């Protein structure tokens, strides 16, 4: 009898071959470790760390550097750092971690090759494939939960590791700090916790206890058969659930912003611009603008908005407008004694009318599209602009051409001058930050895994329908035993439907 193997025939080989199944998992781990190491190496070579205020790493399209920095690696062997390094240990550096991941990737590749070549180990090579999937699930859950517990207890809390990146609400004074776990068992028996390390400790303890419970006890026969726990494909579909759930979650946390995706490392979120979070009220005392941190000013610039740039425009954010050189100051517009404010450009607009409104949102002046609509022209309205802070601090302009020029620039938030040396690389088209790319890519991956889960789950649960073969009750078999395709000595009996 000839069997026509489908396009996923390689997966069928792996499905019935534990040795090469392990090899495939090891190789995937090696690819992830190798990619992250090479990506970090590329960023360490290309990124300029000399100006963390006006030329931060997220403006230079850093992707892996922010991730390694937020879990405690902020120092380079070449005497630069992204923040205040609480340790003087040379082990925790970008270069040493990069070398460690490259070595890890190489060793994993060799291990994958070995397991692919020596697939017929005695532990797997029997007349009937004996894989206790319940025990495998329990062991994996226990090991993963122990790692989660150790990460929260040792790494984040500062027991062994350096801590994690934390900052204030304005993302100005971020650096690596120890985050102590805080627990509070309230009166209504609800365990409350407030920091990321506490989450990892509680999740790790819970997962470890559940894993040990699954190692000790076995499911009932009815539940075992109902969930198809004896089929490797059923275990695969269940495992995919954890992957796509995590991908959806971290994509949302990255796009909307959270404590673990600080804006100092990944750049502002879209909602920082939409809600005007970093734009201060123009009623503020003018002397206060002189004391504004430059890092705060850069956040209130539309070119830093990840939703402003298209996903498929290649290059870093600074390729759109260039490297920031100076901040001109906060532009305050007025018409006589009436204070006006500029309508800022929304995130998804490529062009937007230049209009000035008062405190009641009444239109007072604009730049007309055509001469027949010059009712509120700036020439006739006699608009003036006054700069507070920055290079033009205390400067006032009333010339209509200059006022209109600064009004157009004020649509983008704070006004900057850009380095002319990089003008040949600048095309004037905004780009998204790594925050946008990360959210997009992981949402796409999560959808692939989500539909993969549905596919494999239906194949496992309704196997008797699509194969036309109904296997006898697994109550007669040992829990955890699989049917191995092509095994003539299998004790499993099948009947045609």
VENKA-V992649 format. One record per residue. N is the residue number from 1. PHI is phi in degrees with one decimal (none if undefined). OMEGA is omega in whole degrees, 0 to 359 (* if undefined). Layout:
# VENKA-V992649
<<N PHI OMEGA> <N PHI OMEGA>>
This chain:
# VENKA-V992649
<<1 none 178> <2 -92.0 179> <3 -112.8 178> <4 -86.8 183> <5 -79.9 181> <6 -78.7 184> <7 -67.0 179> <8 -96.3 183> <9 -62.4 178> <10 -63.0 179> <11 -67.3 178> <12 -66.5 177> <13 -60.1 181> <14 -67.3 184> <15 -59.3 183> <16 -110.2 182> <17 -140.1 184> <18 -61.2 181> <19 -61.9 180> <20 -78.8 171> <21 -63.4 175> <22 -63.4 180> <23 -59.8 180> <24 -64.1 179> <25 -64.6 180> <26 -64.7 181> <27 -66.4 177> <28 -63.0 176> <29 -63.0 178> <30 -64.0 180> <31 -65.5 179> <32 -65.7 180> <33 -64.3 180> <34 -67.5 179> <35 -61.5 181> <36 -63.5 180> <37 -67.3 181> <38 -68.7 178> <39 -65.2 178> <40 -65.4 178> <41 -62.0 178> <42 -62.1 181> <43 -68.7 178> <44 -64.3 180> <45 -78.3 190> <46 -94.3 188> <47 -81.3 178> <48 -99.4 183> <49 -92.5 189> <50 -73.5 182> <51 -128.3 182> <52 -73.0 182> <53 -89.7 182> <54 -93.4 179> <55 -134.5 183> <56 -72.0 185> <57 -66.3 182> <58 -74.0 173> <59 -78.4 180> <60 -99.3 176> <61 66.4 174> <62 -69.6 183> <63 -112.8 181> <64 -87.2 182> <65 -60.0 178> <66 -63.6 182> <67 -70.3 178> <68 -72.2 180> <69 -74.9 186> <70 -74.2 177> <71 -108.4 167> <72 116.5 181> <73 -101.2 182> <74 -126.3 185> <75 -119.8 177> <76 -112.0 175> <77 -69.0 181> <78 -97.8 168> <79 62.6 170> <80 -140.5 185> <81 -147.8 178> <82 -82.9 180> <83 -162.6 178> <84 -80.0 183> <85 -82.6 182> <86 -73.9 181> <87 -119.0 175> <88 -110.2 181> <89 -78.9 181> <90 -75.1 179> <91 -71.3 184> <92 -89.2 177> <93 -132.6 179> <94 -60.2 186> <95 -69.5 180> <96 -68.3 177> <97 -66.7 177> <98 -64.8 178> <99 -63.5 180> <100 -62.6 181> <101 -72.5 177> <102 -65.7 177> <103 -63.8 178> <104 -61.6 179> <105 -62.6 179> <106 -63.2 179> <107 -65.2 179> <108 -66.8 177> <109 -63.6 177> <110 -63.1 179> <111 -65.9 178> <112 -65.2 178> <113 -62.0 182> <114 -64.0 182> <115 -70.4 177> <116 -72.2 180> <117 -76.0 181> <118 -103.5 182> <119 -84.7 187> <120 -94.0 178> <121 -73.7 181> <122 -62.2 182> <123 -68.0 180> <124 -108.9 191> <125 -86.3 177> <126 -134.3 180> <127 -65.5 177> <128 -125.5 182> <129 -64.7 183> <130 -112.1 175> <131 -116.9 178> <132 -84.9 186> <133 -65.4 177> <134 -65.2 177> <135 -67.9 179> <136 -62.6 176> <137 -58.2 182> <138 -64.2 182> <139 -66.6 179> <140 -62.5 180> <141 -63.8 179> <142 -65.6 180> <143 -65.4 180> <144 -64.1 180> <145 -69.0 176> <146 -65.0 176> <147 -64.1 178> <148 -61.6 179> <149 -62.7 180> <150 -65.2 179> <151 -63.6 180> <152 -73.0 186> <153 -79.1 186> <154 -97.4 187> <155 -77.9 185> <156 -73.6 182> <157 -79.8 175> <158 87.1 180> <159 -68.8 177> <160 -124.0 184> <161 -86.2 183> <162 -79.8 183> <163 108.3 181> <164 -146.6 182> <165 -78.5 176> <166 -130.2 183> <167 -149.4 178> <168 -89.9 184> <169 -67.5 179> <170 -97.5 178> <171 56.1 182> <172 -117.0 189> <173 -117.8 183> <174 -72.8 176> <175 -168.0 180> <176 -81.2 179> <177 -140.5 173> <178 -77.3 180> <179 -114.2 181> <180 -75.1 180> <181 -71.6 178> <182 -126.4 179> <183 -122.6 180> <184 -149.6 178> <185 -85.6 187> <186 -78.5 187> <187 -64.8 182> <188 -90.0 172> <189 55.4 174> <190 -113.6 181> <191 -82.1 181> <192 -105.6 177> <193 -142.6 192> <194 -125.4 184> <195 -129.0 185> <196 -65.4 179> <197 -63.4 178> <198 -63.9 179> <199 -60.4 181> <200 -67.4 180> <201 -67.2 181> <202 -67.4 179> <203 -62.9 178> <204 -66.2 178> <205 -64.7 180> <206 -64.2 180> <207 -65.9 178> <208 -64.5 179> <209 -64.6 178> <210 -66.9 178> <211 -62.4 178> <212 -65.4 178> <213 -65.3 180> <214 -68.9 176> <215 -69.0 184> <216 -79.3 186> <217 -112.8 180> <218 -119.8 180> <219 -70.9 177> <220 -68.4 182> <221 -61.4 180> <222 -63.7 180> <223 -67.7 179> <224 -61.7 180> <225 -77.1 182> <226 -63.5 182> <227 -93.2 180> <228 53.0 184> <229 -74.6 177> <230 -88.9 182> <231 -105.4 182> <232 -64.3 180> <233 -69.1 175> <234 -66.0 177> <235 -65.7 178> <236 -60.5 181> <237 -63.6 178> <238 -68.9 180> <239 -67.2 180> <240 -61.7 181> <241 -57.2 181> <242 -63.4 183> <243 -69.8 185> <244 -72.9 176> <245 -64.1 179> <246 -64.4 180> <247 -65.2 176> <248 -61.1 184> <249 -65.6 183> <250 -70.3 176> <251 -65.7 178> <252 -66.2 180> <253 -65.2 180> <254 -75.2 184> <255 -72.8 182> <256 -83.6 178> <257 91.6 178> <258 -157.1 182> <259 -67.2 182> <260 -92.3 175> <261 -121.3 186> <262 -62.5 185> <263 -74.5 176> <264 -68.5 180> <265 -100.1 186> <266 -113.1 181> <267 87.4 182> <268 -67.0 172> <269 -87.2 178> <270 -62.8 188> <271 -76.1 172> <272 -63.3 178> <273 -81.7 183> <274 -60.6 181> <275 -91.4 181> <276 61.0 187> <277 -64.2 184> <278 -99.0 177> <279 -90.3 183> <280 -83.5 182> <281 -64.5 181> <282 -71.3 176> <283 -78.4 184> <284 -63.1 177> <285 -59.6 189> <286 -60.6 181> <287 -66.0 182> <288 -69.8 180> <289 -65.7 179> <290 -68.3 184> <291 -97.3 180> <292 -67.3 175> <293 -66.5 181> <294 -64.5 179> <295 -64.0 178> <296 -67.8 182> <297 -66.8 182> <298 -65.7 178> <299 -62.6 183> <300 -93.7 178> <301 -135.5 187> <302 -64.6 176> <303 -67.9 176> <304 -92.0 183> <305 -82.4 182> <306 -66.5 180> <307 -84.7 182> <308 -77.1 183> <309 -91.5 178> <310 -73.1 181> <311 -65.3 188> <312 -99.7 170> <313 -100.2 186> <314 -73.6 176> <315 111.4 180> <316 -75.9 181> <317 -64.4 183> <318 -71.3 176> <319 -73.1 178> <320 -77.8 184> <321 -124.7 180> <322 98.8 179> <323 -80.4 181> <324 -65.8 181> <325 -107.3 181> <326 -146.2 172> <327 -99.9 183> <328 -73.3 181> <329 128.5 179> <330 -85.2 183> <331 -88.7 176> <332 -113.3 182> <333 -101.1 181> <334 -148.8 174> <335 -128.4 188> <336 70.6 178> <337 -95.9 182> <338 -91.5 179> <339 -82.8 181> <340 -120.8 176> <341 -132.2 182> <342 -87.4 174> <343 -77.0 182> <344 -76.0 183> <345 -70.0 175> <346 -65.6 188> <347 -65.0 189> <348 -97.9 177> <349 -104.2 173> <350 -91.5 174> <351 -139.1 186> <352 -152.8 180> <353 -66.2 179> <354 -87.1 181> <355 -131.1 178> <356 -115.6 183> <357 -124.3 177> <358 -92.7 184> <359 -68.6 178> <360 -97.1 180> <361 63.1 177> <362 -89.6 180> <363 -66.5 180> <364 -119.1 181> <365 -157.5 178> <366 -158.1 170> <367 -108.3 188> <368 -70.1 175> <369 -76.1 180> <370 -144.1 188> <371 -68.0 182> <372 -73.1 179> <373 -122.2 183> <374 -103.6 183> <375 -62.6 185> <376 -111.2 183> <377 -62.1 182> <378 -68.8 178> <379 -64.3 181> <380 -76.7 181> <381 -82.9 179> <382 55.8 180> <383 -82.0 175> <384 -121.3 178> <385 -127.1 182> <386 -128.1 182> <387 -101.6 177> <388 -120.0 182> <389 76.8 178> <390 73.5 182> <391 -68.4 183> <392 -101.5 183> <393 -58.1 179> <394 82.6 181> <395 -86.1 180> <396 -128.5 179> <397 -125.5 175> <398 -127.3 176> <399 -65.5 186> <400 -55.9 182> <401 -64.4 178> <402 -69.9 180> <403 -62.7 179> <404 -66.6 179> <405 -63.7 179> <406 -73.0 177> <407 -66.6 178> <408 -63.8 180> <409 -71.0 180> <410 -68.7 174> <411 -60.4 182> <412 -89.4 183> <413 93.2 179> <414 -70.8 187> <415 -102.8 182> <416 -127.7 164> <417 -105.1 185> <418 -116.8 183> <419 -65.0 181> <420 -75.1 181> <421 -68.5 181> <422 -98.2 184> <423 -62.6 180> <424 -69.5 179> <425 -95.9 185> <426 -93.7 179> <427 -120.1 176> <428 77.9 180> <429 -104.4 183> <430 -66.9 179> <431 -129.7 179> <432 -84.3 178> <433 -88.9 177> <434 -62.3 177> <435 -61.4 179> <436 -68.6 179> <437 -64.1 181> <438 -62.8 181> <439 -63.5 181> <440 -63.8 185> <441 -65.3 182> <442 -76.7 172> <443 -65.4 178> <444 -62.8 178> <445 -65.0 180> <446 -62.8 178> <447 -65.7 177> <448 -61.3 180> <449 -69.4 179> <450 -63.7 179> <451 -70.1 174> <452 -64.2 176> <453 -61.8 179> <454 -62.4 181> <455 -62.4 183> <456 -71.5 179> <457 -66.4 179> <458 -67.7 177> <459 -63.5 183> <460 -75.0 184> <461 -73.1 184> <462 -105.6 183> <463 -64.4 182> <464 -67.8 180> <465 -78.5 186> <466 -82.2 175> <467 -96.9 183> <468 77.7 181> <469 -124.6 177> <470 -111.6 180> <471 -84.5 179> <472 -66.2 184> <473 -55.0 180> <474 -76.1 176> <475 -64.9 179> <476 -82.9 183> <477 -109.6 174> <478 -72.5 180> <479 -60.8 178> <480 98.3 181> <481 -86.6 180> <482 -97.8 167> <483 -86.2 180> <484 -100.6 182> <485 -62.8 176> <486 81.2 181> <487 -88.9 184> <488 -73.4 183> <489 -91.6 181> <490 -65.4 179> <491 -84.3 181> <492 -76.1 179> <493 -102.2 182> <494 -128.9 177> <495 -127.5 178> <496 -72.9 178> <497 -78.3 *>>
